[in-house]
Amino acid sequence: MIEQSDPGTAATDDGDRANRRRRAARRAGLVGIAAVAVLGVLYGVDVLFSNGNVPRGVTVAGVQVGGMTRTAAEQKLREQIEPRLARPVGLKAGDVQATLEPGSAGLNLDWAGTLDRAGSQPLNPVTRITSFFTSREVGVATHADTTRLVAALDGLRARTDRDPTEGTVRFDGLNPVAVDPKQGQKLDVANSVPSVVADWASGRQVELPVVTTAVRTTKAVVDAALQQVAKPSVAGPVTITGEGGKTATLAPDAIAKALTFEPADGALNPKVDQGKVVEVVKPQLADTEKDGKDAAIVFESGKPAVKESVDGVGVDWDKSLAGLLDVLKRPDNRVVKAEYAHKPAKITTDAANQLGIKEVIGEFETGGFAADSGVNIRLVAEKVNGAIVKPGDTFSLNGFTGPRGTREGYVDAGIIENGAPGRAVGGGISQFATTLYNAAYFAGMKDAGHKEHSYWITRYPAGREATVFQNPDGSSVIDLKFTNDSPTGVAIQTIWTPSSLKVVLWGTKRYSSVESITGEKTNFVDPPTKQGPAQNCHAGNGAPGFTVTDTKVIKDLSGKEVSRNTRTVRYDPSPKIVCGQG
């Protein structure tokens, strides 16, 4: 059966529902209006009471000042931040820690400017509402003297800057030690300035930018060199076998001193200092080597002749030690065989014959020396006799003779000391120097350095003489040198007798004459009076000082003058020596 509803009743129900919806909407609208009104009142109150305050949620250098008045905020900032300003600012540049004094660096805080950065409370209601739940850091405003700050940062370079250190292996005695590589760095002052200005008052360490320089080695490369080369190398000695059953031992401590490591293309290359190795083992194999002898000029019947050279035999160290590094890495069979080679003389017979030493080119003779001085003059004459000065070489008297002390046979003899007679080992050598100087002078050799006596000695030519002097250890103080500027060689002949010394230079003539013109003595100075020593005093009248010139005139083989040089010499007066109470 089908039921039918009453159309009037249904219409009534629909109307009731519509009325209820309208009433609900009106109530919701009233609630919304009320809420907006309340928020509006709250917004107005907030605006009224917070106008001019620091915005909510603001922090300065970690200090919360949001919502406070500017006066209160500044006071709080001063209380909490100002103590930091008197403390050094912590800095970090790469892996280096440092500090900076704010006052010295020209840094001061601008309190008002800092709060100006925070601004004021916003009028936007949404921003005001979100400020209750968020925070915002405001950097400090700084008064910075840039010149002083840059200078202060530059002053840190001694600590922050470094050159790159390549990795290597060094030896502490016999113990190999790995040295790890370390990149270089330099403080970037220009870009450090804004970093310091921004963060110096934060209380945190300020990171400073640096420019780094890479290294070519790595820790792994260093460790490999340590384990594979350095440690095996000093694990035991190396034996060098020579001829005739002779051997030399290269001990671990000598290996440690000779072995170094050099970075190259990302590797660490071991290198053996051959000179240090040879210094240790060469004396042990000296008996297996034979020294060569240079060709020499000898004088037979008053003329020069060539004494033939003799080649020597010695260890070829370059060849012998070529494989030493491989031997050092071995745990056993650490043996090196010495390889020998002929060693030609420095001056061969052929070379000596081609020097052109055939005729006298200059000579000079002096005499009048005492017997004790004669002993020293004879010794140095024997040493120098036959010396060869090759074209372009410079002869040094002190260098050629070496030390002239008692060990070499020289004796105490007379000298002139401060214008008065004295004694010293090697006295009289200046007479040899003067004789050699004049022989070289008249041979036309080039003067490479000489010094006259302070006081004129009457047996020497005024303005044309020389003295020499050595320290007790044989090191040179005053030397006599001349250079052979001719295209042929020069040989020095010395002829000594108990009363005279003659020096002759042999070579090939290139000048027809070398003339010495001695000028007049001028500018005389009277001798002062000086009290002599209490013992062994020798009274003397002294001699005046004066100035003199020597002019050297050289003419070529055609008789044409090719040079004229004048040297001015000033002699001090020799004091008058008074003995006893004056």
VENJOQUI-V194547 format. One record per pair of residues at least 24 apart in sequence whose C-alpha atoms are under 10 Angstrom apart, sorted by sequence separation. I is the first residue (numbers start at 1). J is the second residue. If there is no record, write none. Layout:
i & j
I & J
I & J
This chain:
i & j
85 & 109
114 & 138
115 & 139
116 & 140
117 & 141
160 & 184
161 & 185
162 & 186
185 & 209
186 & 210
187 & 211
188 & 212
289 & 313
290 & 314
314 & 338
315 & 339
316 & 340
317 & 341
380 & 404
486 & 510
521 & 545
522 & 546
523 & 547
546 & 570
547 & 571
114 & 139
115 & 140
116 & 141
160 & 185
161 & 186
162 & 187
185 & 210
186 & 211
187 & 212
230 & 255
231 & 256
234 & 259
254 & 279
255 & 280
288 & 313
289 & 314
290 & 315
314 & 339
315 & 340
316 & 341
379 & 404
404 & 429
435 & 460
521 & 546
522 & 547
523 & 548
545 & 570
546 & 571
547 & 572
82 & 108
114 & 140
115 & 141
160 & 186
161 & 187
184 & 210
185 & 211
186 & 212
230 & 256
233 & 259
251 & 277
254 & 280
288 & 314
289 & 315
314 & 340
315 & 341
316 & 342
434 & 460
438 & 464
452 & 478
520 & 546
521 & 547
522 & 548
545 & 571
546 & 572
82 & 109
113 & 140
114 & 141
159 & 186
160 & 187
161 & 188
184 & 211
185 & 212
186 & 213
250 & 277
254 & 281
287 & 314
288 & 315
313 & 340
314 & 341
315 & 342
316 & 343
434 & 461
437 & 464
438 & 465
451 & 478
520 & 547
521 & 548
522 & 549
544 & 571
545 & 572
546 & 573
81 & 109
112 & 140
113 & 141
114 & 142
157 & 185
158 & 186
159 & 187
184 & 212
185 & 213
250 & 278
286 & 314
313 & 341
314 & 342
315 & 343
376 & 404
431 & 459
437 & 465
438 & 466
450 & 478
451 & 479
452 & 480
519 & 547
520 & 548
521 & 549
544 & 572
545 & 573
111 & 140
112 & 141
113 & 142
157 & 186
158 & 187
183 & 212
184 & 213
185 & 214
230 & 259
251 & 280
285 & 314
286 & 315
312 & 341
313 & 342
314 & 343
376 & 405
379 & 408
431 & 460
435 & 464
436 & 465
437 & 466
449 & 478
450 & 479
451 & 480
519 & 548
520 & 549
543 & 572
544 & 573
545 & 574
110 & 140
111 & 141
113 & 143
157 & 187
183 & 213
184 & 214
229 & 259
230 & 260
250 & 280
251 & 281
285 & 315
312 & 342
313 & 343
379 & 409
380 & 410
434 & 464
435 & 465
436 & 466
437 & 467
449 & 479
450 & 480
451 & 481
518 & 548
519 & 549
520 & 550
543 & 573
544 & 574
545 & 575
78 & 109
109 & 140
110 & 141
111 & 142
156 & 187
157 & 188
182 & 213
183 & 214
184 & 215
230 & 261
249 & 280
250 & 281
311 & 342
312 & 343
313 & 344
357 & 388
379 & 410
434 & 465
435 & 466
448 & 479
449 & 480
450 & 481
518 & 549
519 & 550
542 & 573
543 & 574
544 & 575
109 & 141
110 & 142
111 & 143
157 & 189
182 & 214
183 & 215
229 & 261
248 & 280
249 & 281
282 & 314
311 & 343
312 & 344
378 & 410
433 & 465
434 & 466
448 & 480
449 & 481
450 & 482
517 & 549
518 & 550
519 & 551
542 & 574
543 & 575
544 & 576
78 & 111
108 & 141
109 & 142
110 & 143
154 & 187
156 & 189
181 & 214
182 & 215
183 & 216
248 & 281
282 & 315
310 & 343
311 & 344
312 & 345
355 & 388
376 & 409
377 & 410
433 & 466
434 & 467
447 & 480
448 & 481
449 & 482
517 & 550
518 & 551
541 & 574
542 & 575
543 & 576
77 & 111
108 & 142
109 & 143
110 & 144
153 & 187
154 & 188
181 & 215
182 & 216
183 & 217
247 & 281
248 & 282
310 & 344
311 & 345
355 & 389
375 & 409
376 & 410
431 & 465
432 & 466
433 & 467
434 & 468
447 & 481
448 & 482
449 & 483
516 & 550
517 & 551
518 & 552
540 & 574
541 & 575
542 & 576
107 & 142
108 & 143
109 & 144
153 & 188
154 & 189
181 & 216
182 & 217
226 & 261
248 & 283
249 & 284
282 & 317
309 & 344
310 & 345
311 & 346
355 & 390
375 & 410
376 & 411
397 & 432
398 & 433
419 & 454
420 & 455
430 & 465
431 & 466
432 & 467
433 & 468
446 & 481
447 & 482
448 & 483
515 & 550
516 & 551
517 & 552
540 & 575
541 & 576
542 & 577
75 & 111
106 & 142
107 & 143
108 & 144
153 & 189
181 & 217
182 & 218
225 & 261
248 & 284
249 & 285
309 & 345
310 & 346
352 & 388
355 & 391
375 & 411
376 & 412
397 & 433
418 & 454
419 & 455
430 & 466
431 & 467
432 & 468
446 & 482
447 & 483
448 & 484
515 & 551
516 & 552
517 & 553
540 & 576
541 & 577
74 & 111
77 & 114
106 & 143
107 & 144
108 & 145
152 & 189
153 & 190
180 & 217
181 & 218
182 & 219
247 & 284
248 & 285
278 & 315
308 & 345
309 & 346
310 & 347
311 & 348
373 & 410
374 & 411
375 & 412
376 & 413
416 & 453
417 & 454
418 & 455
419 & 456
430 & 467
431 & 468
445 & 482
446 & 483
447 & 484
515 & 552
516 & 553
539 & 576
540 & 577
541 & 578
73 & 111
74 & 112
77 & 115
106 & 144
107 & 145
151 & 189
180 & 218
181 & 219
246 & 284
247 & 285
248 & 286
309 & 347
310 & 348
352 & 390
372 & 410
373 & 411
375 & 413
416 & 454
417 & 455
429 & 467
430 & 468
444 & 482
445 & 483
446 & 484
447 & 485
514 & 552
515 & 553
516 & 554
539 & 577
540 & 578
105 & 144
106 & 145
107 & 146
150 & 189
153 & 192
180 & 219
222 & 261
246 & 285
278 & 317
308 & 347
309 & 348
310 & 349
372 & 411
373 & 412
374 & 413
397 & 436
416 & 455
428 & 467
429 & 468
430 & 469
444 & 483
445 & 484
446 & 485
514 & 553
515 & 554
538 & 577
539 & 578
540 & 579
74 & 114
105 & 145
106 & 146
149 & 189
150 & 190
153 & 193
179 & 219
180 & 220
181 & 221
229 & 269
230 & 270
246 & 286
277 & 317
278 & 318
308 & 348
309 & 349
372 & 412
373 & 413
428 & 468
429 & 469
444 & 484
445 & 485
446 & 486
513 & 553
514 & 554
515 & 555
537 & 577
538 & 578
539 & 579
70 & 111
71 & 112
74 & 115
103 & 144
104 & 145
105 & 146
106 & 147
107 & 148
178 & 219
180 & 221
181 & 222
222 & 263
229 & 270
240 & 281
246 & 287
247 & 288
307 & 348
308 & 349
309 & 350
347 & 388
372 & 413
373 & 414
416 & 457
440 & 481
441 & 482
443 & 484
444 & 485
445 & 486
513 & 554
514 & 555
537 & 578
538 & 579
539 & 580
70 & 112
73 & 115
102 & 144
103 & 145
105 & 147
106 & 148
107 & 149
150 & 192
180 & 222
221 & 263
225 & 267
226 & 268
239 & 281
240 & 282
242 & 284
243 & 285
246 & 288
275 & 317
306 & 348
307 & 349
308 & 350
309 & 351
371 & 413
372 & 414
373 & 415
427 & 469
440 & 482
444 & 486
512 & 554
513 & 555
514 & 556
537 & 579
105 & 148
106 & 149
149 & 192
150 & 193
153 & 196
179 & 222
180 & 223
224 & 267
225 & 268
242 & 285
244 & 287
245 & 288
274 & 317
278 & 321
306 & 349
309 & 352
347 & 390
370 & 413
371 & 414
426 & 469
437 & 480
440 & 483
511 & 554
512 & 555
513 & 556
536 & 579
537 & 580
71 & 115
104 & 148
105 & 149
106 & 150
149 & 193
178 & 222
179 & 223
224 & 268
225 & 269
240 & 284
241 & 285
242 & 286
243 & 287
244 & 288
274 & 318
277 & 321
306 & 350
308 & 352
370 & 414
426 & 470
436 & 480
437 & 481
440 & 484
511 & 555
512 & 556
513 & 557
530 & 574
531 & 575
532 & 576
533 & 577
535 & 579
70 & 115
103 & 148
104 & 149
105 & 150
106 & 151
177 & 222
178 & 223
217 & 262
218 & 263
221 & 266
222 & 267
223 & 268
225 & 270
240 & 285
242 & 287
243 & 288
306 & 351
307 & 352
308 & 353
369 & 414
436 & 481
437 & 482
445 & 490
510 & 555
511 & 556
512 & 557
527 & 572
528 & 573
529 & 574
530 & 575
531 & 576
532 & 577
533 & 578
534 & 579
535 & 580
70 & 116
103 & 149
105 & 151
106 & 152
177 & 223
178 & 224
217 & 263
221 & 267
222 & 268
242 & 288
243 & 289
306 & 352
307 & 353
380 & 426
433 & 479
434 & 480
436 & 482
510 & 556
511 & 557
512 & 558
513 & 559
524 & 570
525 & 571
526 & 572
527 & 573
528 & 574
529 & 575
530 & 576
531 & 577
532 & 578
533 & 579
534 & 580
102 & 149
104 & 151
105 & 152
146 & 193
149 & 196
178 & 225
179 & 226
216 & 263
217 & 264
220 & 267
221 & 268
222 & 269
242 & 289
274 & 321
305 & 352
306 & 353
379 & 426
425 & 472
433 & 480
443 & 490
509 & 556
510 & 557
511 & 558
512 & 559
513 & 560
514 & 561
519 & 566
523 & 570
524 & 571
525 & 572
526 & 573
527 & 574
528 & 575
529 & 576
530 & 577
531 & 578
532 & 579
533 & 580
534 & 581
101 & 149
104 & 152
105 & 153
146 & 194
149 & 197
164 & 212
165 & 213
166 & 214
167 & 215
178 & 226
215 & 263
216 & 264
217 & 265
218 & 266
221 & 269
274 & 322
305 & 353
381 & 429
433 & 481
509 & 557
510 & 558
511 & 559
512 & 560
513 & 561
516 & 564
518 & 566
521 & 569
522 & 570
523 & 571
524 & 572
525 & 573
526 & 574
527 & 575
528 & 576
529 & 577
530 & 578
531 & 579
532 & 580
100 & 149
144 & 193
161 & 210
163 & 212
164 & 213
165 & 214
166 & 215
167 & 216
168 & 217
177 & 226
178 & 227
216 & 265
217 & 266
218 & 267
272 & 321
376 & 425
377 & 426
380 & 429
511 & 560
512 & 561
514 & 563
515 & 564
516 & 565
517 & 566
518 & 567
519 & 568
521 & 570
524 & 573
525 & 574
526 & 575
527 & 576
528 & 577
529 & 578
530 & 579
531 & 580
532 & 581
65 & 115
70 & 120
102 & 152
160 & 210
161 & 211
162 & 212
163 & 213
164 & 214
165 & 215
166 & 216
167 & 217
168 & 218
176 & 226
216 & 266
217 & 267
218 & 268
272 & 322
274 & 324
292 & 342
293 & 343
294 & 344
295 & 345
376 & 426
377 & 427
378 & 428
379 & 429
430 & 480
440 & 490
511 & 561
514 & 564
516 & 566
526 & 576
527 & 577
531 & 581
532 & 582
69 & 120
101 & 152
146 & 197
161 & 212
162 & 213
163 & 214
164 & 215
165 & 216
166 & 217
167 & 218
168 & 219
176 & 227
215 & 266
216 & 267
217 & 268
289 & 340
291 & 342
292 & 343
293 & 344
294 & 345
295 & 346
296 & 347
306 & 357
375 & 426
376 & 427
377 & 428
378 & 429
381 & 432
394 & 445
511 & 562
531 & 582
66 & 118
100 & 152
144 & 196
163 & 215
164 & 216
165 & 217
166 & 218
167 & 219
178 & 230
216 & 268
272 & 324
288 & 340
289 & 341
290 & 342
291 & 343
292 & 344
293 & 345
294 & 346
295 & 347
296 & 348
305 & 357
373 & 425
375 & 427
376 & 428
377 & 429
380 & 432
394 & 446
396 & 448
440 & 492
464 & 516
530 & 582
65 & 118
67 & 120
100 & 153
144 & 197
166 & 219
167 & 220
168 & 221
169 & 222
176 & 229
177 & 230
272 & 325
285 & 338
289 & 342
290 & 343
291 & 344
292 & 345
293 & 346
294 & 347
295 & 348
296 & 349
304 & 357
305 & 358
372 & 425
373 & 426
374 & 427
375 & 428
376 & 429
377 & 430
380 & 433
394 & 447
395 & 448
396 & 449
439 & 492
60 & 114
66 & 120
67 & 121
99 & 153
142 & 196
143 & 197
167 & 221
168 & 222
169 & 223
176 & 230
177 & 231
271 & 325
289 & 343
291 & 345
292 & 346
293 & 347
294 & 348
295 & 349
303 & 357
304 & 358
372 & 426
373 & 427
374 & 428
375 & 429
377 & 431
378 & 432
394 & 448
464 & 518
60 & 115
66 & 121
100 & 155
142 & 197
153 & 208
167 & 222
168 & 223
175 & 230
176 & 231
270 & 325
293 & 348
294 & 349
295 & 350
297 & 352
303 & 358
304 & 359
372 & 427
373 & 428
374 & 429
376 & 431
377 & 432
381 & 436
463 & 518
100 & 156
141 & 197
142 & 198
166 & 222
167 & 223
169 & 225
170 & 226
174 & 230
175 & 231
176 & 232
295 & 351
296 & 352
297 & 353
303 & 359
304 & 360
372 & 428
373 & 429
376 & 432
377 & 433
436 & 492
462 & 518
463 & 519
58 & 115
60 & 117
99 & 156
140 & 197
141 & 198
142 & 199
168 & 225
169 & 226
174 & 231
176 & 233
295 & 352
296 & 353
303 & 360
371 & 428
373 & 430
374 & 431
436 & 493
461 & 518
462 & 519
60 & 118
98 & 156
139 & 197
140 & 198
142 & 200
168 & 226
176 & 234
294 & 352
295 & 353
370 & 428
373 & 431
374 & 432
436 & 494
463 & 521
59 & 118
139 & 198
140 & 199
142 & 201
171 & 230
174 & 233
175 & 234
369 & 428
435 & 494
462 & 521
58 & 118
139 & 199
140 & 200
141 & 201
169 & 229
170 & 230
171 & 231
174 & 234
175 & 235
297 & 357
445 & 505
54 & 115
58 & 119
98 & 159
140 & 201
169 & 230
174 & 235
443 & 504
54 & 116
56 & 118
97 & 159
98 & 160
139 & 201
140 & 202
369 & 431
432 & 494
443 & 505
54 & 117
55 & 118
93 & 156
96 & 159
97 & 160
139 & 202
171 & 234
368 & 431
439 & 502
440 & 503
442 & 505
443 & 506
54 & 118
55 & 119
56 & 120
67 & 131
93 & 157
96 & 160
367 & 431
439 & 503
440 & 504
443 & 507
53 & 118
54 & 119
55 & 120
56 & 121
66 & 131
67 & 132
95 & 160
96 & 161
366 & 431
404 & 469
405 & 470
436 & 501
438 & 503
439 & 504
440 & 505
443 & 508
444 & 509
53 & 119
54 & 120
55 & 121
56 & 122
66 & 132
93 & 159
94 & 160
259 & 325
366 & 432
404 & 470
405 & 471
435 & 501
436 & 502
437 & 503
438 & 504
439 & 505
443 & 509
444 & 510
52 & 119
53 & 120
54 & 121
55 & 122
93 & 160
94 & 161
365 & 432
403 & 470
404 & 471
405 & 472
435 & 502
436 & 503
443 & 510
444 & 511
52 & 120
53 & 121
54 & 122
92 & 160
93 & 161
366 & 434
367 & 435
402 & 470
403 & 471
404 & 472
405 & 473
435 & 503
436 & 504
443 & 511
51 & 120
52 & 121
53 & 122
66 & 135
259 & 328
365 & 434
366 & 435
403 & 472
404 & 473
405 & 474
432 & 501
435 & 504
436 & 505
442 & 511
444 & 513
50 & 120
51 & 121
52 & 122
66 & 136
364 & 434
365 & 435
366 & 436
398 & 468
403 & 473
404 & 474
431 & 501
432 & 502
443 & 513
444 & 514
50 & 121
51 & 122
56 & 127
64 & 135
66 & 137
364 & 435
365 & 436
397 & 468
398 & 469
402 & 473
403 & 474
404 & 475
432 & 503
442 & 513
443 & 514
444 & 515
50 & 122
51 & 123
56 & 128
64 & 136
243 & 315
363 & 435
364 & 436
366 & 438
398 & 470
402 & 474
403 & 475
442 & 514
55 & 128
56 & 129
57 & 130
58 & 131
64 & 137
242 & 315
255 & 328
363 & 436
364 & 437
365 & 438
401 & 474
402 & 475
403 & 476
441 & 514
442 & 515
47 & 121
56 & 130
57 & 131
62 & 136
63 & 137
362 & 436
363 & 437
364 & 438
365 & 439
402 & 476
441 & 515
442 & 516
46 & 121
47 & 122
56 & 131
57 & 132
62 & 137
63 & 138
363 & 438
364 & 439
399 & 474
441 & 516
47 & 123
55 & 131
56 & 132
57 & 133
58 & 134
59 & 135
60 & 136
61 & 137
62 & 138
252 & 328
362 & 438
363 & 439
364 & 440
398 & 474
399 & 475
46 & 123
55 & 132
56 & 133
57 & 134
58 & 135
59 & 136
60 & 137
61 & 138
62 & 139
362 & 439
363 & 440
364 & 441
398 & 475
399 & 476
47 & 125
56 & 134
57 & 135
58 & 136
59 & 137
60 & 138
61 & 139
174 & 252
175 & 253
361 & 439
362 & 440
363 & 441
364 & 442
398 & 476
46 & 125
56 & 135
57 & 136
58 & 137
59 & 138
60 & 139
61 & 140
173 & 252
174 & 253
361 & 440
362 & 441
363 & 442
364 & 443
397 & 476
398 & 477
43 & 123
55 & 135
56 & 136
57 & 137
58 & 138
59 & 139
60 & 140
173 & 253
174 & 254
176 & 256
240 & 320
306 & 386
362 & 442
363 & 443
398 & 478
399 & 479
43 & 124
44 & 125
47 & 128
55 & 136
60 & 141
173 & 254
174 & 255
175 & 256
240 & 321
305 & 386
361 & 442
362 & 443
397 & 478
398 & 479
399 & 480
43 & 125
46 & 128
171 & 253
174 & 256
304 & 386
361 & 443
362 & 444
397 & 479
398 & 480
399 & 481
173 & 256
174 & 257
360 & 443
361 & 444
362 & 445
396 & 479
397 & 480
398 & 481
171 & 255
172 & 256
173 & 257
240 & 324
361 & 445
396 & 480
397 & 481
463 & 547
464 & 548
40 & 125
43 & 128
171 & 256
172 & 257
250 & 335
395 & 480
396 & 481
397 & 482
462 & 547
463 & 548
464 & 549
39 & 125
43 & 129
170 & 256
171 & 257
238 & 324
249 & 335
299 & 385
395 & 481
396 & 482
457 & 543
462 & 548
463 & 549
464 & 550
170 & 257
298 & 385
299 & 386
394 & 481
395 & 482
396 & 483
456 & 543
462 & 549
463 & 550
464 & 551
109 & 197
171 & 259
247 & 335
248 & 336
297 & 385
298 & 386
394 & 482
395 & 483
455 & 543
456 & 544
462 & 550
463 & 551
464 & 552
96 & 185
107 & 196
108 & 197
170 & 259
171 & 260
238 & 327
247 & 336
297 & 386
298 & 387
393 & 482
394 & 483
395 & 484
455 & 544
456 & 545
461 & 550
94 & 184
95 & 185
107 & 197
169 & 259
170 & 260
238 & 328
247 & 337
248 & 338
296 & 386
297 & 387
369 & 459
393 & 483
394 & 484
455 & 545
456 & 546
94 & 185
109 & 200
169 & 260
170 & 261
237 & 328
247 & 338
296 & 387
297 & 388
368 & 459
392 & 483
393 & 484
394 & 485
454 & 545
455 & 546
93 & 185
94 & 186
108 & 200
109 & 201
168 & 260
169 & 261
233 & 325
236 & 328
296 & 388
367 & 459
391 & 483
392 & 484
393 & 485
93 & 186
94 & 187
107 & 200
108 & 201
168 & 261
169 & 262
233 & 326
235 & 328
295 & 388
366 & 459
367 & 460
389 & 482
390 & 483
391 & 484
392 & 485
393 & 486
93 & 187
102 & 196
107 & 201
167 & 261
168 & 262
233 & 327
234 & 328
235 & 329
236 & 330
238 & 332
239 & 333
240 & 334
241 & 335
242 & 336
243 & 337
366 & 460
389 & 483
390 & 484
391 & 485
392 & 486
93 & 188
167 & 262
168 & 263
232 & 327
233 & 328
234 & 329
235 & 330
236 & 331
237 & 332
238 & 333
239 & 334
240 & 335
241 & 336
242 & 337
243 & 338
389 & 484
390 & 485
391 & 486
392 & 487
100 & 196
166 & 262
167 & 263
229 & 325
232 & 328
233 & 329
235 & 331
236 & 332
238 & 334
239 & 335
240 & 336
241 & 337
242 & 338
243 & 339
389 & 485
390 & 486
391 & 487
392 & 488
393 & 489
166 & 263
229 & 326
231 & 328
232 & 329
233 & 330
235 & 332
237 & 334
238 & 335
239 & 336
240 & 337
241 & 338
242 & 339
243 & 340
390 & 487
391 & 488
392 & 489
393 & 490
102 & 200
230 & 328
231 & 329
232 & 330
233 & 331
236 & 334
237 & 335
238 & 336
239 & 337
240 & 338
241 & 339
242 & 340
390 & 488
391 & 489
93 & 192
102 & 201
169 & 268
229 & 328
230 & 329
232 & 331
239 & 338
240 & 339
389 & 488
390 & 489
391 & 490
100 & 200
167 & 267
168 & 268
229 & 329
232 & 332
389 & 489
390 & 490
167 & 268
168 & 269
169 & 270
228 & 329
229 & 330
233 & 334
388 & 489
389 & 490
390 & 491
166 & 268
168 & 270
228 & 330
388 & 490
389 & 491
387 & 490
388 & 491
389 & 492
464 & 567
386 & 490
387 & 491
388 & 492
463 & 567
91 & 196
386 & 491
387 & 492
388 & 493
463 & 568
464 & 569
99 & 205
385 & 491
386 & 492
387 & 493
463 & 569
89 & 196
98 & 205
99 & 206
384 & 491
385 & 492
386 & 493
387 & 494
462 & 569
463 & 570
97 & 205
98 & 206
384 & 492
385 & 493
386 & 494
419 & 527
444 & 552
462 & 570
463 & 571
91 & 200
97 & 206
384 & 493
385 & 494
444 & 553
462 & 571
89 & 199
90 & 200
97 & 207
384 & 494
385 & 495
420 & 530
442 & 552
444 & 554
89 & 200
381 & 492
382 & 493
383 & 494
419 & 530
421 & 532
441 & 552
442 & 553
443 & 554
444 & 555
88 & 200
89 & 201
96 & 208
381 & 493
382 & 494
420 & 532
442 & 554
89 & 202
90 & 203
91 & 204
92 & 205
93 & 206
94 & 207
381 & 494
382 & 495
420 & 533
87 & 201
89 & 203
90 & 204
91 & 205
92 & 206
93 & 207
94 & 208
380 & 494
381 & 495
382 & 496
422 & 536
456 & 570
457 & 571
85 & 200
88 & 203
89 & 204
90 & 205
91 & 206
92 & 207
93 & 208
94 & 209
95 & 210
381 & 496
421 & 536
422 & 537
454 & 569
455 & 570
456 & 571
84 & 200
85 & 201
87 & 203
89 & 205
90 & 206
91 & 207
92 & 208
93 & 209
94 & 210
378 & 494
421 & 537
422 & 538
453 & 569
454 & 570
455 & 571
456 & 572
84 & 201
85 & 202
89 & 206
90 & 207
91 & 208
92 & 209
93 & 210
94 & 211
378 & 495
379 & 496
388 & 505
420 & 537
421 & 538
452 & 569
453 & 570
454 & 571
455 & 572
456 & 573
457 & 574
83 & 201
84 & 202
85 & 203
92 & 210
93 & 211
94 & 212
378 & 496
385 & 503
387 & 505
388 & 506
389 & 507
420 & 538
421 & 539
451 & 569
452 & 570
453 & 571
454 & 572
455 & 573
456 & 574
82 & 201
84 & 203
377 & 496
378 & 497
384 & 503
385 & 504
386 & 505
388 & 507
420 & 539
421 & 540
452 & 571
453 & 572
454 & 573
455 & 574
81 & 201
377 & 497
378 & 498
381 & 501
386 & 506
420 & 540
454 & 574
455 & 575
81 & 202
377 & 498
381 & 502
81 & 203
374 & 496
378 & 500
381 & 503
420 & 542
374 & 497
375 & 498
377 & 500
378 & 501
419 & 542
374 & 498
377 & 501
419 & 543
373 & 498
374 & 499
374 & 500
371 & 498
374 & 501
370 & 498
371 & 499
361 & 490
363 & 492
365 & 494
367 & 496
369 & 498
370 & 499
360 & 490
361 & 491
362 & 492
363 & 493
365 & 495
367 & 497
368 & 498
369 & 499
356 & 487
357 & 488
358 & 489
359 & 490
360 & 491
363 & 494
365 & 496
367 & 498
368 & 499
369 & 500
355 & 487
356 & 488
357 & 489
358 & 490
359 & 491
360 & 492
367 & 499
368 & 500
369 & 501
355 & 488
356 & 489
357 & 490
358 & 491
360 & 493
366 & 499
367 & 500
368 & 501
354 & 488
355 & 489
356 & 490
357 & 491
366 & 500
367 & 501
354 & 489
355 & 490
356 & 491
365 & 500
366 & 501
367 & 502
353 & 489
355 & 491
365 & 501
366 & 502
61 & 198
352 & 489
364 & 501
365 & 502
366 & 503
61 & 199
351 & 489
364 & 502
365 & 503
61 & 200
63 & 202
363 & 502
364 & 503
365 & 504
61 & 201
62 & 202
363 & 503
364 & 504
60 & 201
61 & 202
62 & 203
362 & 503
363 & 504
364 & 505
60 & 202
61 & 203
362 & 504
363 & 505
61 & 204
361 & 504
362 & 505
363 & 506
360 & 504
361 & 505
362 & 506
359 & 504
360 & 505
361 & 506
362 & 507
359 & 505
360 & 506
361 & 507
359 & 506
360 & 507
361 & 508
362 & 509
357 & 505
358 & 506
359 & 507
360 & 508
361 & 509
357 & 506
358 & 507
359 & 508
360 & 509
361 & 510
356 & 506
357 & 507
358 & 508
359 & 509
361 & 511
356 & 507
357 & 508
358 & 509
361 & 512
362 & 513
355 & 507
356 & 508
357 & 509
361 & 513
362 & 514
355 & 508
356 & 509
361 & 514
419 & 572
418 & 572
419 & 573
420 & 574
419 & 574
420 & 575
418 & 574
419 & 575
420 & 576
421 & 577
418 & 575
419 & 576
420 & 577
416 & 574
419 & 577
304 & 491
304 & 492
304 & 493
303 & 493
302 & 493
297 & 490
298 & 491
302 & 495
297 & 491
298 & 492
299 & 493
296 & 491
297 & 492
298 & 493
299 & 494
297 & 493
304 & 506
303 & 506
304 & 507
